[in-house]
Amino acid sequence: MDLNQENSIQVLLSIGLSFTLITSLLYTGYDLGAEASAVLLYDDAMIKIVPATWAIYHILKLVWLINACQAASFEAMRTGALIQSFTESTPIYSGDIHDEVCIFTLQLIQNPLTLTAGGFFTLDYSLLRKMIGSVTTYLVIMIQMRSIYETQHIWNNSTFPTELAENTTG
């Protein structure tokens, strides 16, 4: 069975879950940090530390996974170059072995090893950059929606509309 397909669903679900949790934990940390409440210093610190700790855990898990996949791809490319230099420097007496080594190195050059999450995206450093951009975008949108909600909530709970209605009818 193909090694890339062996854990593809688990890797895909793990990356999706980490993305969702990082986004929601960072927003929760912002929301709790922005809320000015008069609680004990210990409680305030714990409210801010717990989401940050879990977000850091999931970020490190993603970095570790992507770094391992990128390192495996790099080592596969390096292996092809090492085998090629070995065949050039060492005389191989069997023509069949020499042909097999040349075909193998040609395959490594033409079809580089890339690890994917179920074929949806390649697990390399570009995925990390895309996820940072996506998390940032979602956080900005959620923070803007929160301010819109708070503005509408304050407007709906204020006495200004009722005072305006009383002045126009009376």
C-alpha positions, -999 to +999 in steps of 0.1 A: +000+000+000+012+035-008+028+052+022+014+085+013-022+071+014-016+051+046-023+080+070-038+106+046-072+109+063-057+111+097-033+138+086-061+157+067-084+156+098-055+166+121-046+196+100-082+207+097-088+203+134-056+222+142-065+250+119-100+253+134-087+252+170-059+276+164-083+301+148-110+297+176-085+297+204-067+328+192-101+345+189-112+333+223-079+347+237-085+380+221-121+381+232-112+373+268-083+396+268-103+425+253-130+421+279-121+443+308-135+424+338-127+429+375-116+394+384-087+382+405-052+384+390-048+346+390-081+341+372-073+368+347-039+352+340-054+317+336-082+330+313-055+344+290-029+316+294-050+285+287-062+294+252-027+307+243-011+274+256-035+252+235-030+274+204+008+271+208+005+234+212-014+231+179+009+255+161+039+234+172+022+202+161+016+216+126+052+230+124+065+196+134+044+177+109+052+200+080+089+201+089+091+163+089+074+161+055+096+188+041+127+171+054+117+137+039+112+154+005+146+171+008+164+138+018+148+120-012+162+147-035+196+144-018+195+106-021+191+108-059+221+132-061+242+110-039+234+079-059+242+097-091+276+109-078+283+074-065+276+058-099+299+083-116+328+078-092+326+040-088+329+016-117+300-008-117+308-039-136+273-051-142+254-031-169+220-041-154+228-026-120+241+006-137+210+009-158+187+003-127+206+030-107+203+055-136+166+048-140+160+052-103+179+085-101+160+097-132+127+088-115+137+107-084+146+138-105+115+137-127+090+127-099+102+143-067+088+129-034+059+151-022+038+141+008+002+152+007-029+152+029-051+129+009-041+147-023-058+179-011-026+199-005+011+193-003+027+192+032+055+217+028+064+252+041+040+268+016+011+252+035+023+268+067+024+302+050-011+297+036-024+287+070-009+317+087-026+340+061-059+322+065-059+323+103-050+360+102-078+367+077-104+348+098-093+365+130-096+400+113-131+391+100-143+377+133-130+408+152-147+431+128-180+411+131-177+413+169-174+451+167-204+453+144-224+431+167-214+452+197-223+484+179-258+470+169-263+456+204-255+489+220-278+507+195-307+483+201-303+485+239-300+522+241-329+546+251-323+568+221-347+550+197-375+551+223-369+587+231-370+595+194-402+577+190-418+595+219-408+629+206-422+622+171-456+610+184-461+636+211 
